[in-house]
Amino acid sequence: MKVMRSLPIALAAALALLMSGCATEYYHTPHEMADVYGTYPLSDGDTLRIEKMGNRAFARLNGAEPVRLTSVGPLEFVTQDQSLHLQFEPLPFTTEVTVERLRY
């Protein structure tokens, strides 16, 4: 997996979410979210799928049950179960995702 951010920063973001009881959600326009939805083959062989259900975004890793995403920054998310930290970077003709597993 490509790791662009350090683990301490991701853990600090997750800890802030846990301590606050509920995260301050950033607003993402539908145009921004269009860059996020889709299927991402990860470098470790896993597959990440980001999908929309109603007005919420969910992550599904390797076909497992979907887990709701909470926005913690510009195109940056943590799963509701605090297992993944996701950072998306739109590029021409594609979007790159950096996935950090916070717990297994």
C-alpha positions in Angstrom: 0.0 0.0 0.0 1.2 3.5 -0.8 1.7 5.5 2.4 2.0 9.2 2.0 1.1 10.4 5.5 2.7 9.2 8.7 0.9 6.8 11.0 1.1 9.3 14.0 -0.9 11.9 12.0 -3.6 9.3 11.1 -3.7 8.0 14.7 -4.1 11.6 16.0 -7.0 12.1 13.6 -8.6 8.9 14.7 -8.0 9.7 18.4 -9.6 13.2 17.9 -12.6 11.5 16.4 -13.0 9.1 19.3 -12.5 11.8 22.0 -15.0 14.2 20.4 -17.7 11.6 20.4 -18.7 12.7 16.9 -16.6 14.1 14.2 -16.8 17.5 12.7 -17.7 16.5 9.2 -16.3 18.5 6.3 -18.7 19.2 3.5 -17.8 17.7 0.1 -19.6 18.8 -3.0 -21.1 16.2 -5.3 -18.4 17.1 -7.8 -15.7 16.3 -5.3 -17.3 13.1 -4.2 -17.6 12.0 -7.9 -13.8 11.8 -7.8 -14.0 9.4 -4.8 -16.7 6.9 -5.7 -15.4 3.8 -7.5 -13.2 0.7 -7.1 -9.6 0.9 -6.3 -7.2 -2.1 -6.6 -4.7 -1.7 -3.8 -1.0 -2.6 -4.0 -1.3 -5.4 -1.5 -3.9 -7.2 -3.7 -7.0 -6.0 -1.8 -9.8 -4.1 -3.5 -11.4 -1.0 -2.0 -14.8 0.1 -3.2 -16.3 3.5 -2.3 -20.0 3.7 -2.9 -22.9 6.0 -2.2 -25.9 4.9 -0.2 -28.5 7.6 0.1 -26.5 10.8 1.0 -23.7 8.9 2.7 -20.4 7.4 1.5 -19.4 3.9 2.5 -16.1 1.9 2.1 -16.1 -1.8 1.3 -12.8 -3.7 1.5 -12.7 -7.0 -0.4 -16.4 -7.3 -0.6 -16.9 -7.2 3.2 -19.9 -5.3 4.7 -19.8 -1.6 3.9 -18.6 0.8 6.6 -19.7 4.4 6.7 -17.1 7.0 6.0 -16.6 10.1 8.2 -15.0 13.1 6.6 -12.0 14.4 8.6 -10.5 16.8 6.0 -10.5 17.7 2.3 -11.0 14.3 0.6 -9.8 12.6 3.7 -11.9 10.0 5.6 -11.9 7.6 8.5 -14.2 4.6 8.6 -16.9 4.6 11.3 -15.3 1.6 12.9 -11.9 3.4 13.0 -10.2 0.7 11.0 -9.2 2.7 7.9 -7.9 6.2 7.1 -8.3 7.1 3.5 -6.8 10.1 1.6 -7.9 10.7 -2.0 -6.0 12.7 -4.6 -7.7 13.5 -7.9 -5.3 13.3 -10.9 -6.0 13.7 -14.6 -8.1 10.7 -15.7 -7.9 8.9 -12.3 -7.9 9.3 -8.5 -5.2 7.9 -6.3 -6.1 6.7 -2.8 -3.7 6.2 0.2 -5.0 3.7 2.7 -3.8 3.3 6.2 -5.1 0.5 8.3 -5.5 1.8 11.8 -6.5 -1.6 13.2 -7.2 -5.0 11.8 
